[in-house]
Amino acid sequence: MPDRLVVNISVITPKRERFEEFMALQLAQHHALRGKVEGLIGGRLFRSREDRDVVLVTMFESEEAALRFSRDERFTSHLARVRPLLERAVPGVYEVAYEAGAL
């Protein structure tokens, strides 16, 4: 049986005074890794209109690919940089239940 797609969704609340700093680091990470993560299908970063929360969605080809990236130094060092900027982060792992349209 082929691997199922894995979707990581994190709802992140940066500290109010650190929101822009968090966004800058997050965007820099995106640009540095774009096209360089094996098994990563794609991702989206949604920013609330109030500049309070962000929702990060990443899709991987398989659980193995997602796990491999979660252990990757490029990811763990990024987490170490942004963690002090956060008030809260709620991660979750999901599978696609259905698809409609394009995101």
All heavy atoms as an XYZ file, in Angstrom:
832
protein
N       0.836     -1.182      0.000
C       0.000      0.000      0.000
C       0.883      1.249      0.000
O       1.812      1.357      0.804
C      -0.887     -0.018      1.251
C      -1.824      1.142      1.348
S      -2.936      0.915      2.754
C      -3.607      2.531      2.839
N       0.624      2.215     -0.889
C       1.461      3.423     -0.920
C       1.266      4.272      0.335
O       0.229      4.220      0.989
C       0.970      4.173     -2.161
C      -0.360      3.598     -2.482
C      -0.412      2.217     -1.890
N       2.292      5.062      0.643
C       2.211      5.964      1.797
C       1.101      6.986      1.581
O       0.836      7.415      0.472
C       3.538      6.711      1.988
C       4.627      5.821      2.548
O       4.301      4.905      3.317
O       5.796      6.065      2.218
N       0.484      7.374      2.685
C      -0.526      8.430      2.638
C       0.156      9.768      2.804
O       1.155      9.894      3.505
C      -1.514      8.255      3.782
C      -2.394      7.056      3.631
C      -3.376      7.021      4.770
N      -4.213      5.845      4.645
C      -5.060      5.459      5.548
N      -5.187      6.135      6.670
N      -5.791      4.392      5.372
N      -0.433     10.773      2.182
C       0.067     12.122      2.371
C      -0.088     12.510      3.838
O      -1.045     12.134      4.496
C      -0.711     13.110      1.513
C      -0.644     12.914      0.009
C      -1.527     13.937     -0.685
C       0.778     13.019     -0.489
N       0.881     13.262      4.347
C       0.839     13.739      5.726
C       0.831     15.258      5.703
O       1.637     15.881      5.014
C       2.060     13.219      6.525
C       2.132     13.846      7.894
C       2.006     11.706      6.638
N      -0.098     15.834      6.446
C      -0.222     17.282      6.524
C       0.044     17.709      7.956
O      -0.601     17.225      8.879
C      -1.635     17.745      6.087
C      -1.733     19.257      6.158
C      -1.959     17.239      4.697
N       1.022     18.580      8.134
C       1.293     19.163      9.445
C       0.640     20.542      9.482
O       0.867     21.354      8.586
C       2.796     19.306      9.687
C       3.476     17.964      9.831
O       2.865     16.976     10.213
N       4.750     17.917      9.514
N      -0.163     20.770     10.511
C      -0.820     22.068     10.684
C      -0.482     22.582     12.074
O      -0.711     21.881     13.061
C      -2.351     21.968     10.514
C      -2.677     21.433      9.119
C      -3.001     23.321     10.762
C      -4.152     21.164      8.888
N       0.075     23.777     12.123
C       0.418     24.399     13.396
C      -0.262     25.753     13.493
O      -0.183     26.562     12.562
C       1.932     24.595     13.526
O       2.590     23.350     13.538
N      -0.930     25.980     14.614
C      -1.488     27.294     14.918
C      -0.511     27.945     15.882
O      -0.256     27.426     16.974
C      -2.899     27.197     15.530
C      -3.427     28.587     15.861
C      -3.838     26.458     14.582
N       0.071     29.054     15.463
C       1.182     29.679     16.183
C       0.796     31.093     16.594
O       0.303     31.865     15.765
C       2.440     29.715     15.294
C       2.797     28.292     14.824
C       3.604     30.367     16.023
C       3.773     28.250     13.674
N       1.040     31.403     17.853
C       0.797     32.756     18.355
C       2.124     33.338     18.828
O       2.607     32.985     19.905
C      -0.214     32.746     19.521
O      -1.399     32.080     19.096
C      -0.545     34.158     19.975
N       2.732     34.193     18.022
C       3.947     34.858     18.478
C       3.619     35.865     19.585
O       2.480     36.339     19.686
C       4.448     35.590     17.227
C       3.780     34.920     16.083
C       2.446     34.487     16.617
N       4.605     36.196     20.375
C       4.436     37.273     21.346
C       4.118     38.536     20.557
O       4.684     38.773     19.484
C       5.708     37.447     22.173
C       6.005     36.247     23.046
C       7.329     36.392     23.765
C       7.624     35.140     24.581
N       8.960     35.156     25.162
N       3.206     39.356     21.086
C       2.726     40.529     20.339
C       3.866     41.403     19.825
O       3.866     41.820     18.672
C       1.800     41.364     21.207
C       0.443     40.746     21.377
C      -0.536     41.723     22.016
N      -1.785     41.070     22.315
C      -2.786     40.949     21.460
N      -2.671     41.422     20.254
N      -3.897     40.329     21.811
N       4.827     41.671     20.678
C       5.923     42.564     20.299
C       6.957     41.882     19.394
O       7.861     42.535     18.884
C       6.599     43.141     21.548
C       7.352     42.130     22.390
C       6.493     41.296     23.347
O       5.252     41.399     23.333
O       7.095     40.516     24.104
N       6.810     40.577     19.164
C       7.780     39.831     18.349
C       7.179     39.307     17.049
O       7.827     38.540     16.336
C       8.341     38.654     19.155
C       8.870     38.939     20.549
C      10.054     39.871     20.651
N      11.316     39.412     20.165
C      12.211     38.692     20.847
N      11.968     38.328     22.077
N      13.351     38.354     20.302
N       5.937     39.705     16.750
C       5.237     39.159     15.583
C       6.033     39.366     14.289
O       6.261     38.423     13.529
C       3.835     39.764     15.445
C       3.016     39.099     14.376
C       2.255     37.986     14.672
C       3.023     39.576     13.073
C       1.507     37.351     13.687
C       2.283     38.952     12.085
C       1.519     37.844     12.386
N       6.450     40.577     14.017
C       7.165     40.858     12.764
C       8.512     40.149     12.707
O       8.934     39.687     11.641
C       7.312     42.363     12.553
C       6.001     43.073     12.276
C       5.239     42.513     11.070
O       5.862     42.057     10.097
O       3.988     42.555     11.104
N       9.172     40.050     13.831
C      10.446     39.315     13.886
C      10.224     37.838     13.565
O      10.976     37.230     12.807
C      11.059     39.479     15.281
C      12.413     38.840     15.438
C      12.980     39.033     16.838
O      12.352     39.697     17.694
O      14.075     38.491     17.080
N       9.164     37.270     14.147
C       8.814     35.878     13.843
C       8.550     35.706     12.351
O       9.058     34.777     11.720
C       7.593     35.426     14.656
C       7.038     34.121     14.169
C       7.629     32.926     14.536
C       5.957     34.100     13.302
C       7.135     31.722     14.048
C       5.459     32.900     12.813
C       6.048     31.707     13.192
N       7.735     36.608     11.787
C       7.399     36.498     10.364
C       8.651     36.586      9.497
O       8.789     35.842      8.526
C       6.399     37.584      9.972
C       4.995     37.337     10.495
S       4.243     35.798      9.913
C       4.071     36.144      8.166
N       9.554     37.465      9.832
C      10.793     37.604      9.052
C      11.600     36.306      9.087
O      12.109     35.848      8.054
C      11.618     38.772      9.587
N      11.722     35.706     10.270
C      12.453     34.434     10.381
C      11.744     33.315      9.628
O      12.391     32.487      8.975
C      12.631     34.040     11.843
C      13.656     34.840     12.635
C      13.615     34.450     14.111
C      15.051     34.619     12.072
N      10.434     33.288      9.707
C       9.662     32.244      9.038
C       9.793     32.367      7.522
O       9.987     31.371      6.828
C       8.196     32.321      9.471
C       7.400     31.091      9.185
C       7.882     29.885      9.959
O       8.374     29.990     11.080
N       7.749     28.729      9.365
N       9.706     33.574      7.013
C       9.847     33.783      5.575
C      11.265     33.494      5.097
O      11.467     32.938      4.014
C       9.414     35.195      5.199
C       7.917     35.461      5.390
C       7.611     36.943      5.197
C       7.083     34.607      4.460
N      12.259     33.836      5.895
C      13.648     33.526      5.544
C      13.852     32.011      5.480
O      14.531     31.507      4.572
C      14.606     34.160      6.553
N      13.266     31.293      6.421
C      13.362     29.825      6.430
C      12.712     29.260      5.167
O      13.271     28.375      4.522
C      12.684     29.269      7.691
C      12.599     27.764      7.766
C      13.893     27.098      8.156
O      14.971     27.700      8.119
N      13.818     25.848      8.520
N      11.561     29.772      4.825
C      10.871     29.317      3.609
C      11.756     29.520      2.376
O      11.930     28.609      1.575
C       9.546     30.067      3.451
C       8.968     29.959      2.084
N       8.434     28.786      1.590
C       8.867     30.870      1.082
C       8.021     28.984      0.347
N       8.275     30.241      0.022
N      12.320     30.715      2.231
C      13.152     31.004      1.060
C      14.429     30.165      1.046
O      14.864     29.726     -0.019
C      13.488     32.492      0.992
C      12.284     33.333      0.694
N      11.530     33.219     -0.459
C      11.681     34.301      1.419
C      10.539     34.074     -0.441
N      10.598     34.748      0.699
N      15.001     29.915      2.204
C      16.235     29.126      2.279
C      15.999     27.659      1.922
O      16.888     27.002      1.362
C      16.838     29.232      3.680
N      14.814     27.130      2.229
C      14.561     25.699      2.023
C      13.732     25.380      0.790
O      13.575     24.207      0.449
C      13.858     25.120      3.254
C      14.659     25.138      4.553
C      13.866     24.469      5.661
C      16.012     24.475      4.374
N      13.210     26.378      0.139
C      12.326     26.151     -1.006
C      12.981     25.238     -2.041
O      14.066     25.517     -2.546
C      11.959     27.481     -1.643
C      10.916     27.336     -2.707
C      10.469     28.683     -3.201
N       9.365     28.480     -4.115
C       8.458     29.366     -4.373
N       8.510     30.544     -3.801
N       7.496     29.108     -5.211
N      12.309     24.116     -2.308
C      12.809     23.153     -3.280
C      13.942     22.281     -2.785
O      14.518     21.522     -3.564
N      14.280     22.351     -1.498
C      15.440     21.628     -0.967
C      15.096     20.581      0.084
O      15.992     20.015      0.698
C      16.435     22.621     -0.365
C      16.983     23.601     -1.382
C      17.920     24.583     -0.736
C      18.402     25.600     -1.761
N      19.243     26.615     -1.136
N      13.805     20.312      0.323
C      13.409     19.346      1.346
C      12.801     18.133      0.647
O      11.721     18.217      0.049
C      12.408     19.958      2.353
C      11.958     18.911      3.362
C      13.034     21.153      3.057
N      13.500     17.019      0.738
C      13.039     15.787      0.107
C      11.702     15.352      0.708
O      11.544     15.296      1.924
C      14.081     14.686      0.317
C      13.719     13.384     -0.348
C      14.720     12.273     -0.067
O      15.805     12.558      0.476
O      14.386     11.125     -0.377
N      10.739     15.085     -0.154
C       9.441     14.600      0.294
C       8.439     15.677      0.650
O       7.283     15.370      0.948
N       8.850     16.935      0.618
C       7.929     18.039      0.902
C       7.181     18.393     -0.378
O       7.781     18.742     -1.386
C       8.679     19.268      1.413
C       7.833     20.528      1.650
C       6.819     20.295      2.772
C       8.730     21.714      1.978
N       5.864     18.300     -0.317
C       5.042     18.631     -1.475
C       4.830     20.135     -1.554
O       4.905     20.732     -2.616
C       3.694     17.891     -1.408
C       3.939     16.391     -1.529
C       2.747     18.391     -2.493
C       2.722     15.552     -1.278
N       4.554     20.759     -0.419
C       4.348     22.203     -0.415
C       3.841     22.686      0.922
O       3.653     21.900      1.848
N       3.629     23.980      0.997
C       3.168     24.544      2.254
C       2.499     25.883      2.050
O       2.588     26.491      0.976
N       1.833     26.318      3.082
C       1.177     27.621      3.111
C       1.348     28.213      4.499
O       1.301     27.495      5.496
C      -0.331     27.516      2.836
C      -0.730     26.910      1.515
C      -0.586     27.915      0.384
N      -1.126     27.418     -0.869
C      -0.497     26.603     -1.703
N       0.684     26.146     -1.405
N      -1.061     26.247     -2.840
N       1.506     29.508      4.545
C       1.531     30.226      5.813
C       0.425     31.265      5.748
O       0.437     32.134      4.879
C       2.888     30.906      6.043
C       3.030     31.667      7.358
C       2.953     30.719      8.551
C       4.346     32.429      7.385
N      -0.536     31.147      6.638
C      -1.663     32.065      6.698
C      -1.468     32.984      7.898
O      -1.189     32.516      8.999
C      -2.984     31.303      6.839
C      -3.251     30.370      5.690
C      -2.872     29.037      5.761
C      -3.878     30.821      4.538
C      -3.113     28.161      4.715
C      -4.119     29.960      3.477
C      -3.737     28.627      3.568
N      -1.645     34.256      7.658
C      -1.449     35.279      8.688
C      -2.806     35.893      9.017
O      -3.545     36.291      8.105
C      -0.520     36.327      8.091
C      -0.256     37.528      8.886
C       0.636     38.461      8.067
N       1.047     39.592      8.870
C       2.189     40.228      8.724
N       3.030     39.874      7.782
N       2.484     41.225      9.499
N      -3.150     35.966     10.300
C      -4.438     36.567     10.656
C      -4.413     38.051     10.313
O      -3.357     38.695     10.330
C      -4.752     36.369     12.140
O      -3.900     37.151     12.946
N      -5.550     38.584     10.013
C      -5.642     39.999      9.659
C      -5.263     40.906     10.820
O      -4.874     42.050     10.618
C      -7.048     40.332      9.176
C      -7.342     39.730      7.833
C      -8.695     40.128      7.345
N      -8.898     39.648      5.998
C     -10.013     39.832      5.328
N     -11.028     40.477      5.871
N     -10.123     39.373      4.113
N      -5.380     40.402     12.022
C      -5.042     41.185     13.217
C      -3.560     41.076     13.581
O      -3.129     41.603     14.598
C      -5.872     40.717     14.418
C      -7.360     40.884     14.253
C      -7.987     39.753     13.441
O      -7.420     38.636     13.405
O      -9.031     39.985     12.815
N      -2.783     40.324     12.764
C      -1.365     40.085     13.078
C      -1.211     39.491     14.475
O      -0.350     39.902     15.261
C      -0.533     41.362     12.951
C      -0.299     41.744     11.508
O      -0.543     40.904     10.610
O       0.124     42.881     11.267
N      -2.046     38.513     14.769
C      -1.987     37.865     16.081
C      -1.521     36.423     15.969
O      -0.672     35.989     16.706
C      -3.373     37.944     16.749
C      -3.366     37.479     18.165
C      -2.538     38.441     19.034
N      -2.323     37.856     20.331
C      -1.135     37.559     20.841
N      -0.043     37.808     20.178
N      -1.022     37.026     22.029
N      -2.117     35.686     15.053
C      -1.792     34.267     14.887
C      -1.376     33.992     13.449
O      -1.709     34.740     12.544
C      -3.022     33.390     15.185
C      -3.559     33.595     16.574
O      -2.804     33.382     17.533
O      -4.739     33.976     16.696
N      -0.695     32.872     13.281
C      -0.422     32.346     11.949
C      -0.792     30.867     11.951
O      -0.782     30.215     12.994
C       1.054     32.533     11.511
C       1.430     33.998     11.448
C       2.006     31.781     12.403
N      -1.137     30.390     10.783
C      -1.399     28.967     10.606
C      -0.427     28.481      9.548
O      -0.414     28.994      8.423
C      -2.857     28.695     10.177
C      -3.070     27.207      9.921
C      -3.830     29.197     11.244
N       0.387     27.523      9.914
C       1.387     26.954      9.014
C       0.921     25.566      8.600
O       0.656     24.717      9.453
C       2.748     26.870      9.712
C       3.889     26.240      8.930
C       4.178     27.023      7.658
C       5.127     26.145      9.803
N       0.810     25.359      7.286
C       0.365     24.078      6.739
C       1.456     23.559      5.815
O       1.865     24.267      4.887
C      -0.950     24.241      5.946
C      -1.404     22.899      5.375
C      -2.033     24.860      6.813
N       1.939     22.354      6.084
C       2.930     21.731      5.202
C       2.454     20.326      4.856
O       1.893     19.626      5.701
C       4.326     21.651      5.850
O       4.224     21.027      7.125
C       4.941     23.023      6.017
N       2.682     19.924      3.607
C       2.256     18.606      3.155
C       3.479     17.818      2.689
O       4.295     18.321      1.916
C       1.245     18.718      2.020
C       0.710     17.360      1.569
S      -0.532     17.488      0.254
C      -1.919     18.097      1.203
N       3.560     16.583      3.194
C       4.658     15.691      2.850
C       4.127     14.462      2.117
O       2.980     14.054      2.322
C       5.389     15.236      4.120
C       6.159     16.334      4.793
C       5.564     17.133      5.744
C       7.486     16.568      4.469
C       6.261     18.149      6.375
C       8.202     17.582      5.083
C       7.587     18.374      6.039
N       4.980     13.872      1.302
C       4.618     12.674      0.543
C       4.286     11.490      1.437
O       3.520     10.614      1.047
C       5.770     12.270     -0.389
C       6.024     13.251     -1.496
C       7.248     12.913     -2.315
O       8.057     12.033     -1.906
O       7.417     13.526     -3.379
N       4.884     11.442      2.628
C       4.709     10.290      3.504
C       5.046     10.665      4.943
O       5.661     11.707      5.198
C       5.629      9.149      3.068
O       6.993      9.530      3.246
N       4.665      9.793      5.843
C       5.014      9.984      7.250
C       6.539      9.952      7.417
O       7.105     10.709      8.194
C       4.375      8.892      8.106
C       4.670      9.052      9.568
C       3.429      8.996     10.415
O       2.369      8.632      9.915
O       3.556      9.335     11.597
N       7.188      9.095      6.664
C       8.650      9.000      6.726
C       9.307     10.319      6.338
O      10.243     10.780      6.989
C       9.141      7.879      5.805
C      10.644      7.727      5.775
C      11.087      6.665      4.778
O      10.442      5.609      4.699
O      12.088      6.927      4.084
N       8.812     10.949      5.276
C       9.372     12.238      4.837
C       9.155     13.314      5.895
O      10.059     14.107      6.182
C       8.748     12.658      3.511
N       7.969     13.335      6.496
C       7.674     14.320      7.543
C       8.563     14.095      8.758
O       9.114     15.047      9.327
C       6.203     14.241      7.946
N       8.733     12.854      9.147
C       9.577     12.531     10.297
C      11.036     12.877     10.022
O      11.726     13.450     10.868
C       9.440     11.049     10.651
C      10.199     10.558     11.863
C       9.779     11.321     13.116
C       9.972      9.068     12.059
N      11.496     12.570      8.827
C      12.880     12.878      8.451
C      13.132     14.387      8.563
O      14.135     14.818      9.123
C      13.145     12.375      7.027
C      14.564     12.495      6.569
C      14.805     11.837      5.208
N      13.849     12.248      4.186
C      12.948     11.430      3.622
N      12.882     10.158      3.965
N      12.119     11.887      2.693
N      12.195     15.197      8.069
C      12.385     16.642      8.146
C      12.298     17.142      9.586
O      13.020     18.070      9.968
C      11.394     17.389      7.259
C      11.636     18.865      7.251
C      12.833     19.386      6.771
C      10.699     19.741      7.757
C      13.082     20.751      6.788
C      10.932     21.110      7.771
C      12.124     21.614      7.287
N      11.454     16.533     10.404
C      11.345     16.975     11.802
C      12.647     16.776     12.569
O      12.876     17.425     13.580
C      10.202     16.246     12.516
O      10.553     14.902     12.803
N      13.506     15.910     12.063
C      14.811     15.639     12.696
C      15.960     16.370     11.998
O      17.097     16.320     12.461
C      15.085     14.138     12.683
C      14.102     13.370     13.520
C      14.346     11.898     13.408
N      13.428     11.157     14.263
C      13.162      9.872     14.138
N      13.763      9.167     13.184
N      12.324      9.280     14.949
N      15.659     17.023     10.900
C      16.656     17.717     10.086
C      17.190     18.933     10.854
O      16.419     19.708     11.417
C      15.992     18.156      8.776
C      16.962     18.726      7.765
O      17.666     19.704      8.091
O      16.984     18.213      6.634
N      18.487     19.120     10.832
C      19.119     20.229     11.554
C      18.608     21.582     11.082
O      18.491     22.518     11.870
C      20.645     20.136     11.399
C      21.421     21.096     12.272
C      21.555     22.499     11.670
O      21.579     22.609     10.427
O      21.619     23.468     12.453
N      18.275     21.681      9.811
C      17.744     22.944      9.294
C      16.418     23.298      9.970
O      16.134     24.460     10.223
C      17.550     22.871      7.775
C      18.849     22.641      7.017
C      18.593     22.361      5.562
N      17.814     21.130      5.413
C      17.426     20.631      4.252
N      17.720     21.255      3.118
N      16.729     19.513      4.194
N      15.620     22.280     10.296
C      14.345     22.501     10.973
C      14.544     22.702     12.469
O      13.989     23.638     13.057
C      13.397     21.323     10.721
C      12.087     21.444     11.431
C      11.147     22.378     11.037
C      11.788     20.624     12.508
C       9.932     22.495     11.698
C      10.581     20.725     13.168
C       9.648     21.665     12.766
N      15.334     21.856     13.103
C      15.512     21.959     14.557
C      16.213     23.258     14.953
O      15.869     23.852     15.971
C      16.269     20.737     15.117
O      17.544     20.621     14.475
C      15.471     19.450     14.911
N      17.144     23.720     14.138
C      17.808     24.990     14.465
C      16.844     26.170     14.260
O      16.884     27.139     15.019
C      19.088     25.175     13.659
O      18.806     25.275     12.283
N      15.969     26.062     13.271
C      14.952     27.108     13.068
C      14.021     27.162     14.277
O      13.713     28.244     14.785
C      14.167     26.844     11.785
C      13.031     27.791     11.586
N      13.212     29.129     11.315
C      11.693     27.595     11.644
C      12.034     29.710     11.201
N      11.095     28.803     11.399
N      13.575     26.004     14.747
C      12.720     25.971     15.939
C      13.403     26.621     17.134
O      12.762     27.361     17.888
C      12.341     24.536     16.298
C      11.216     23.898     15.517
C      10.937     22.493     16.043
C       9.964     24.732     15.548
N      14.674     26.350     17.305
C      15.414     26.938     18.427
C      15.453     28.467     18.317
O      15.389     29.164     19.338
C      16.828     26.376     18.477
N      15.531     28.993     17.093
C      15.552     30.448     16.892
C      14.186     31.090     17.153
O      14.111     32.176     17.722
C      16.002     30.794     15.466
C      17.499     30.705     15.258
C      17.909     31.278     13.915
N      17.279     30.646     12.766
C      17.693     29.520     12.189
N      18.755     28.894     12.658
N      17.062     29.022     11.141
N      13.103     30.430     16.720
C      11.783     31.062     16.851
C      11.093     30.788     18.186
O      10.244     31.572     18.605
C      10.826     30.691     15.686
C      11.396     31.155     14.364
C      10.467     29.239     15.678
N      11.458     29.715     18.856
C      10.774     29.356     20.110
C      10.713     30.506     21.119
O       9.659     30.742     21.709
C      11.430     28.111     20.718
C      10.578     27.465     21.790
C      11.089     26.108     22.198
N      10.620     25.115     21.233
C      11.413     24.252     20.588
N      12.700     24.241     20.804
N      10.912     23.385     19.734
N      11.791     31.284     21.328
C      11.706     32.396     22.287
C      10.739     33.509     21.862
O      10.362     34.327     22.684
C      13.143     32.937     22.345
C      14.002     31.855     21.807
C      13.162     31.090     20.850
N      10.345     33.528     20.593
C       9.446     34.561     20.095
C       7.977     34.191     20.267
O       7.104     35.009     20.015
C       9.706     34.808     18.603
C      11.141     35.071     18.178
C      11.207     35.259     16.669
C      11.701     36.270     18.907
N       7.715     32.964     20.702
C       6.356     32.444     20.710
C       5.677     32.511     22.064
O       6.286     32.240     23.095
C       6.341     30.992     20.234
C       6.961     30.719     18.873
C       6.846     29.254     18.527
C       6.341     31.597     17.814
N       4.417     32.844     22.004
C       3.553     32.748     23.164
C       2.986     31.331     23.248
O       2.884     30.743     24.319
C       2.416     33.749     22.996
C       1.604     34.017     24.216
C       0.645     35.164     23.948
O       1.111     36.319     23.847
O      -0.570     34.888     23.825
N       2.635     30.789     22.066
C       2.019     29.466     22.015
C       2.168     28.892     20.615
O       2.151     29.617     19.626
C       0.541     29.599     22.371
C      -0.244     28.335     22.362
C      -1.660     28.596     22.759
N      -2.219     29.599     21.841
C      -3.486     29.888     21.736
N      -4.347     29.304     22.521
N      -3.919     30.794     20.884
N       2.290     27.568     20.547
C       2.284     26.857     19.265
C       1.577     25.521     19.484
O       1.930     24.775     20.396
C       3.704     26.632     18.762
N       0.582     25.269     18.642
C      -0.176     24.026     18.743
C      -0.030     23.273     17.417
O      -0.686     23.619     16.435
C      -1.666     24.305     19.048
C      -2.431     22.987     19.174
C      -1.817     25.143     20.303
N       0.864     22.266     17.391
C       1.056     21.498     16.162
C       0.104     20.304     16.106
O      -0.399     19.835     17.133
C       2.505     21.030     16.277
C       2.725     20.896     17.754
C       1.853     21.961     18.405
N      -0.126     19.812     14.910
C      -0.925     18.609     14.719
C      -0.568     17.951     13.410
O      -0.101     18.607     12.478
N      -0.785     16.633     13.337
C      -0.517     15.863     12.127
C      -1.856     15.339     11.610
O      -2.641     14.768     12.367
C       0.451     14.691     12.405
C       0.697     13.876     11.148
C       1.762     15.213     12.981
N      -2.103     15.540     10.322
C      -3.388     15.218      9.720
C      -3.191     14.442      8.432
O      -2.114     14.470      7.836
C      -4.167     16.506      9.407
C      -4.438     17.334     10.630
C      -3.469     18.210     11.130
C      -5.636     17.222     11.310
C      -3.709     18.964     12.266
C      -5.878     17.968     12.455
C      -4.913     18.838     12.926
O      -5.141     19.570     14.052
N      -4.252     13.758      8.008
C      -4.294     13.107      6.701
C      -5.408     13.784      5.912
O      -6.364     14.305      6.484
C      -4.602     11.623      6.837
C      -3.507     10.849      7.533
C      -3.859      9.374      7.707
O      -4.999      8.979      7.397
O      -2.989      8.654      8.189
N      -5.302     13.757      4.604
C      -6.319     14.366      3.751
C      -7.594     13.531      3.841
O      -7.569     12.317      3.612
C      -5.835     14.456      2.285
C      -6.934     14.984      1.391
C      -4.595     15.324      2.192
N      -8.713     14.160      4.162
C     -10.010     13.498      4.211
C     -10.727     13.656      2.865
O     -11.394     12.748      2.391
C     -10.865     14.053      5.336
N     -10.616     14.833      2.273
C     -11.127     15.079      0.924
C     -10.443     16.307      0.371
O      -9.837     17.079      1.097
C     -12.652     15.223      0.889
C     -13.166     16.542      1.417
C     -13.277     17.672      0.608
C     -13.550     16.673      2.758
C     -13.740     18.873      1.099
C     -14.022     17.865      3.251
C     -14.119     18.968      2.419
O     -14.571     20.150      2.906
N     -10.530     16.477     -0.943
C      -9.961     17.645     -1.602
C     -11.012     18.250     -2.528
O     -11.771     17.529     -3.147
C      -8.743     17.247     -2.452
C      -7.589     16.734     -1.630
C      -6.393     16.371     -2.504
O      -6.084     17.150     -3.431
O      -5.788     15.328     -2.243
N     -11.018     19.552     -2.582
C     -11.896     20.275     -3.508
C     -11.185     21.535     -3.944
O     -10.714     22.304     -3.105
C     -13.221     20.622     -2.829
N     -11.054     21.750     -5.211
C     -10.390     22.940     -5.713
C      -8.888     22.892     -5.485
O      -8.326     21.867     -5.154
N      -8.257     24.047     -5.645
C      -6.810     24.160     -5.493
C      -6.492     25.200     -4.450
O      -7.150     26.232     -4.365
C      -6.156     24.544     -6.813
N      -5.504     24.939     -3.639
C      -5.032     25.910     -2.651
C      -3.632     26.336     -3.025
O      -2.843     25.592     -3.455
C      -4.995     25.315     -1.252
C      -6.333     25.115     -0.575
C      -6.144     24.524      0.806
C      -7.077     26.426     -0.449
